[in-house]
């Protein structure tokens, strides 16, 4: 298995992959958002490939303060092969180079399959924190 950073040539493939492999439908995935991610942090989008086939993704975002994990997704036909573990190790290595002391992940409450994977990787749900969100109006003219 190869893990590499995704680039501009990967955008359409990643979007298609997420429609097939990722959980949840409340996201506003678009090519523009991935372009912005790659432009801002060219190493944040981690892609796992087997024989040139995309089998897993993870966004390992570093904002200079915290290490955040998003969009861990493994192709349904390739689960339980260590792909998520490999992606998480790559992200944790990336974060360690920045001096991060902790990584956090956003995981859907109802995605119990993912809960097992995160727990197996050494992550725990933090009961004392809640996520507060506010939808923002779309930006026009961009």
C-alpha positions, 0 to 999 in steps of 0.5 A: 500500500502506498500513502501519498499526498493528494494533489489537483489531479486527484480532486475528481477521483476523491470526490467520487470516492467519498460518494461511495466510501464516506459516511454522512450526507450533510457535507458540502463537498466540492472541487473548490473546497479540495482545491483550497485545502491543497493550496493551503496545505499541500500535504493535508490530503492523504490518499492510500492506494493499492495497485494504483487504486484509491482505497482510503482517504484522510485529511490531516489538518494542522492549523498551527495550534491543533491537529485535526482529522477529517474524512477518514474513509476506506473503500467498503471492499477494502475494509479491515485490511489496515488501511485506516491504521496506515493512514492514521499513522501517516497523519500522526507522523505528520503531526509529530513533525509539527510538535503536536501533542494531540490529534482530534477527529470528527466522527459521526455519532451514528457511524458505529463502524467507525467508532470501532476503528477509532477505538482500535487506533487508540482514540477515545470519545471526549465526553466533556466536549461538545461541538458547537456549529453555526451554518454560514451563508454561502460566499458569492463572487468567488 
